[in-house]
Every structure is written in structure tokens, then in C-alpha cells.
């Protein structure tokens, strides 16, 4: 949200976030051991981090100036109609 860009790659996201535990989780996923059970201490830590990050995301959402829904539908419709009409006439 901060950069106004959608980034789904966790490795790239972690370059900015610098969360040391993410590298470990990514390596577990890559190695195929992500289905192994976490010990109680790890589970408790990750639950806490989940809650912390959800709260941070909620705060970013509330501070965002982005509209709740796209507002360009009418303009997009108009553009498509004009393009289709020009293709038929040309």
C-alpha cells in the first residue's frame, strides 16, 4: 500500500520488511517441509506476528487515500464503445 504497487513475491516484499523469520519460512516452503508441525513456541510467535501484521495492514488501509471501489467504470465503458464503433467504421 505504501508504494501503490501490488507485489506478491514474498522474497521481494521481505527486502523492504526485513523480517528475519520470513526467510526461514520461505526456505521451509521451498524445501517442501511446510507441512511439518511447528513447536508451540514457534506457533505462538507466528500467531502474534500474524495479529501484529494484520493490525499494521488495517492501519495502512485506514490511512490510505485510495477509493474503496474503482471509479473509472463509466470512462472505461465509453472508451470501449468508441473503440468498437471506430473498428466497425474503419
PyMOL commands that set and color helices and strands:
alter all, ss='L'
color gray80, all
select helices_A, chain A and resi 10-17+20-31+40-63+73-89
alter helices_A, ss='H'
color red, helices_A
deselect
rebuild
show_as cartoon
